[in-house]
Amino acid sequence: MRRHILAGFLMLWAGLATAQSPQVEAVITGQLDAFERGDFETAFSYASPLIQRQFGNADRFGVMVEQGYPMVIAPDRIRFLELREEAGRLWQKVLVVDAAGTAHMLDYQMIEVGSSWRINGVRFLMQDPIA
């Protein structure tokens, strides 16, 4: 019985994650578009309240992105991969290829704030030149 309940819950969660996919992708795309325009104020608005408190303002956030995540400033291309739940959090895997042709696999942690999604952190999964 417990297995059936767990399986049902997992199927429900997978359905909810799939339903959230377009909204999550729109938030990440919006932030990437803002980075490409050099609009760190708008890019900062896609960050969760926790990230906004951590950096305090868009300028400090922009410096962190330029130094730690330069591939997202003007990517050559991006591709959304799996959206999944991990330890109660929603993660969107994104392949970002920079202008030099290096692929960066990034994992965006997403949280719901009110009725919208926000980016609560990004972690590196892989970096590899594309042949």
N, C-alpha and C positions, 0 to 999 in steps of 0.2 A: 504494500500500500504506500509506504513512504517513497519508494522508488517511482511509483506512478505520479505522486504529487510533485516530486523533484523534477521528473521529466516534463510534466506539464508546466511547471514554473519556468524551466529553461526554455521551453518552446515559446511561452508567452513573452519572456524577456527578449528572445531573439526577434520575435515579431515587433516588439516595441522599439528595439534598437534599429531594425530595418525601417520602421516608420519615421524615426528621428533622423535618419541618414541625410535627407535633403536639407533639413534645417542646420544640422551640424556642418555639412559641407559648405553651406552658404556663409556661415560665420567664419570658417577658416579661409574661404575664398575672399570674403570681404576684408579680412585682415591682411592677406597677402597682396590684394590689390592696393590697399592703403600703403603698405610698405613700398611697393613699386613706385607709387606716386611721391614717396617721401613724406607722407602724411602720418606722422607718428601719433598725432592726437587722435585721429580716427582709429588707427591700429590699436592704440591703448584702450579705446572704448570697447573692443572685443575681448579684452582680458577680464578675468573674474575679479570680484572685489578683493579677494586675497592678493592677487598679483598687483592690482592697483595700489593697495596699501603698502605692499612690499617695496615698490619702486617709487611711489609718491607722486610722480608726474610723468608725462609723456616723453620729456627729454631724456630722463634717466632710463626709462624703458627703451627708448630708441637706441641709446648707447649700448645697452646690454644686448639688444638684438644685433646691432652692427658688429659687435665684438664676438658674440657667442653663436649667432645664427645667421651669418652673412648670406647663406644660400637662399633665405626666404625674402631677401630684399628685392631681388629681380630674377626670379627663377626662369630658366628656359622653358620648363614645363613641370606640371604637377599631375599626379594621378592619385585619386582616392582609392584606397584598398579597403580592408575590412574595418567595420565598426563593431566593437565588441565590448562586453562587460568583463571587467577584471577586478576582483575583490570589491565589488559594489560600486565601481567607477566605470564611466563610459570612456572608451579610448578609440580614437580614429587614427588609423595608420595611413600615412601619406608619403608617397614617393615624390621627392623634389629633386629635379635635375637642374644643377646650376649652369651658368653660361659656359663654364669650362668642360662640361660634360660629365661631371662627377655626380653620381646618384647618392642621395641622402635619404635614408628611411627614417622618418620622424613619427613619433607617437604623440598625438595631441590628447591631453586629458580634458574632457568636457564636463561642465557642470551646468545644471539648470538653475537660472537665477530669474525668479518670477516666471514669466512665460517665454523666456528666451534662453538660448544656450550661450555660454561664455567659455573661453579657453582658460583652463586652470593650470596649465603647464605643458611643456613640450620636452620629450626625452629623445635622445638619439638611439636608434636601433642598429644602424649600419651606415657606412660610407664606402663607396666603391666606384672607381672610374668605369664608365660604360664604354665598351669597345665599339 
